[in-house]
């Protein structure tokens, strides 16, 4: 289990400008949907954007605090 605040801290270590929204998909706080908006995604394709997020969340993914993750990654200019 990971809290939205802790997850946001992990992402902001890699992307300090990120706006992060976390939704619990199952009520267990380990199946999550995250929306990350950051200028760091500018010029990057979808795969590279997801890689950035997975790199930021490497520790909680490996230790099991996050079991499943649905990602939406946008730049600040994207709707």
C-alpha positions as CSV (number, residue, x, y, z in Angstrom):
1,X,0.0,0.0,0.0
2,X,1.2,3.5,-0.9
3,X,-0.5,6.8,-0.2
4,X,-1.1,9.4,-2.9
5,X,1.2,11.8,-1.2
6,X,4.1,9.3,-1.1
7,X,3.5,8.3,-4.7
8,X,3.5,12.0,-5.7
9,X,6.8,12.6,-3.8
10,X,8.5,9.7,-5.8
11,X,7.3,11.2,-9.1
12,X,8.4,14.8,-8.1
13,X,11.9,13.6,-7.4
14,X,12.3,12.9,-11.1
15,X,9.9,15.6,-12.4
16,X,9.7,18.4,-9.9
17,X,7.1,20.3,-11.9
18,X,4.7,17.3,-12.1
19,X,1.1,17.5,-11.2
20,X,0.0,14.0,-10.0
21,X,-3.5,12.7,-9.6
22,X,-3.8,9.2,-8.0
23,X,-7.0,7.1,-8.1
24,X,-7.4,3.8,-6.2
25,X,-8.8,1.2,-8.6
26,X,-9.7,-1.5,-6.2
27,X,-9.9,-0.1,-2.6
28,X,-6.6,-1.7,-1.7
29,X,-4.3,1.3,-2.6
30,X,-2.0,-1.0,-4.6
31,X,-3.9,-1.0,-7.9
32,X,-3.7,2.6,-9.0
33,X,-4.4,4.9,-11.8
34,X,-2.1,7.9,-12.1
35,X,-2.3,11.0,-14.2
36,X,1.0,12.9,-14.5
37,X,1.3,16.2,-16.2
38,X,4.8,17.5,-16.7
39,X,6.9,19.6,-19.1
40,X,9.4,16.7,-18.9
41,X,7.2,14.8,-21.3
42,X,7.7,17.4,-24.1
43,X,9.0,15.8,-27.3
44,X,8.8,12.3,-25.8
45,X,6.7,9.4,-27.2
46,X,4.2,7.5,-25.0
47,X,6.7,4.7,-24.2
48,X,9.4,7.1,-23.1
49,X,6.8,9.0,-20.9
50,X,5.8,5.7,-19.2
51,X,9.4,4.8,-18.7
52,X,10.0,8.0,-16.9
53,X,7.1,7.3,-14.5
54,X,8.2,3.7,-14.0
55,X,11.7,4.8,-13.2
56,X,10.4,7.3,-10.7
57,X,8.3,4.6,-9.1
58,X,10.9,1.8,-9.2
59,X,11.2,1.3,-5.5
60,X,7.4,1.0,-4.6
61,X,6.9,-1.2,-7.7
62,X,9.7,-3.6,-6.7
63,X,8.7,-3.8,-3.0
64,X,5.1,-4.5,-3.8
65,X,3.5,-1.3,-2.6
66,X,2.2,-0.8,-6.2
67,X,0.9,-4.0,-7.8
68,X,-0.8,-2.6,-10.9
69,X,-0.4,0.9,-12.4
70,X,-2.5,2.5,-15.1
71,X,-0.7,5.6,-16.5
72,X,-1.8,8.8,-18.3
73,X,1.2,11.0,-19.1
74,X,0.7,14.5,-20.6
75,X,2.6,17.6,-21.2
76,X,1.4,20.9,-19.7
77,X,0.2,21.8,-23.2
78,X,-1.9,18.7,-23.9
79,X,-5.6,18.7,-23.0
